[in-house]
Amino acid sequence: MNETADFMPLTTPVFHILLALSDGERHGYAMLQEIESKSDGSVKLGTGTLYTAIKRMLASGLIERTQSQLEPEQDDERRRYYRITTLGKRVAAAEAARMDALVVWARAKRVF
């Protein structure tokens, strides 16, 4: 069994957080904005949901904390920045492939 199988299927918050971090580091509020924007408002995570997921994702090695790349005067010291790990990238790719297979099946069944 591969290392990504234990994570499947991902919850909606976890998959969206991984997608939000897939192209660079972000702090929590920026992740919330990215997720809401890219989902056309159909996914709106609460801060409790976000930070609970982040805590679990840190513990499982999907993401890691980083230091802000901004100058101190341009950033808020309370912000915590995160980035996706190599494992997180593999898990996100596996979930996207799983979802793609479902879409292929749905098309074959003429669901849409």
Buried (B, 14 or more C-beta within 10 A) or exposed (E): EEEBEEBEEBEBBBBBBBBBBBEEBBBBEBBBEBBBEEBEEEBEBEEEBBEEBBEBBBEBEBBBEEEBEEEEEEEEEEEEBBBBBEBBBBBBEBBBEEEEEEEEEEEEEEEE
